[in-house]
Amino acid sequence: MLNFKGEQTMIEIKNISQAYGNTQVLREVNLIIKEKRITALIGANGAGKSTLLNVAANLLEPCAGTVLLDGKDIKEMKSQDIAKRIAILKQTQHLNMRISVRDLVSFGRYPHSQGRLKDEDEQKIRQAIEYMNLKEIENKFIDELSGGQRQRAYIAMILAQDTKYIFLDEPLNNLDIKYSVEMMTILRKLVKELSKTVIIVMHDINFAAAYADDIVAMKGGQIMKEGAAQDIIDQTVLTEVFDHEFCIANVYGKKVCVYFPPEDKSAKGDAINE
């Protein structure tokens, strides 16, 4: 994919392999991340989802293979330049200090300002806080917020970073249904309104089915199947990926997974149309 200047604008993962000791975690993975879409990485624990995310973000050096960021080998790029293109929110955040929402959001400007905030940085911070509806609580401390508010504050930090690509590792962990829906709705807005490209590691297949444009299904460090979400939410595909038989239902034009005990033979493979 090229932009108006004829430059490549995508993330291309080529023949990536990774191992921890004698344990092979990724095996010659090839993937192109499409722009301005939500791509969900799904698979059982140990499938290699988070490792692939870390390699693609240059947080982990692969044993073999190459990641091309907008046509450039990411290993040859400066960390600061990568941070201007990729923002990543890890599964757990480790803040050992008491910090306000506004100060947290300002961290997103570090790749641009190196800690010396200018007028443009202040403007990006204000815009991110307002976009995430955090203005009324911007002076509150992070540890005073609800789980949903805290997650919105971290997303605001990513918005202030002003990157094209947003990587999220299990952002719905520890969120209830209300805040999980809110989070995924926000991510869809980022794609639609701000032209962001979102890559997200998920365990909940139905959230992936409802909100992702594309799904990459992984197993044993390899990509078993990739494509449009509605094509991947398929009984044959998911049964192979998760070693569990699924019932796929059609609800309001969306495919969802219905889970049954293995001994419930009568439910396997049935489709429900509502």
LINTA-V198334 format. One line per field, one symbol per residue. ss: DSSP state (@ for helix, = for strand, . for the rest). psi: psi as a letter, one per 40 degrees, with the letter a starting at -180 (. if undefined). burial: + if it has 9 or more other ideal C-beta (glycine too) atoms within 8 Angstrom, else -. Layout:
ss->???
psi->???
burial->???
//
This chain:
ss->.=.....=..==========..===========....=====......@@@@@@@@.......======..==@@@..@@@@@..====..........=@@@@@@@..@@@@.....@@@@@@@@@@@@@...@@@...=@@@..@@@@@@@@@@@@@@@...=====.......@@@@@@@@@@@@@@@@@@..=====...@@@@@@@..======..=======@@@@..@@@@@@@@....=====..=====......@@@.....=.
psi->hiaeeeihgihhhhfhiiihbehhdigfhhhhhiifihhhhiiihededdddddddefehhidiiihhhfeihdeeiiddddeedhhhhidhhgheihiidddddddeedddefeghadddddddddddddefedeedeiideeiidddddddddddddddfidhhhhhfeeheiidddddddddddddddddefihhhhhidhdddddddidihhhihfeihdiiaideddghdddddddefhhihhihhfeihihhhiidegdddheiihh.
burial->--------+++++++++++----+++-++-+-+++-+++++++---++++++++++++---+--++++++---+--+----++++++++----------+++-+++++++-++---+---++-++-++++-+-+--++-+++--+-+++++++++++++++-++++++++++--+---++-++++++++++----+++++++--+-+++++++++++++-++++++--+--++++-++++++--++++++---+++++-+-------+---+--
//
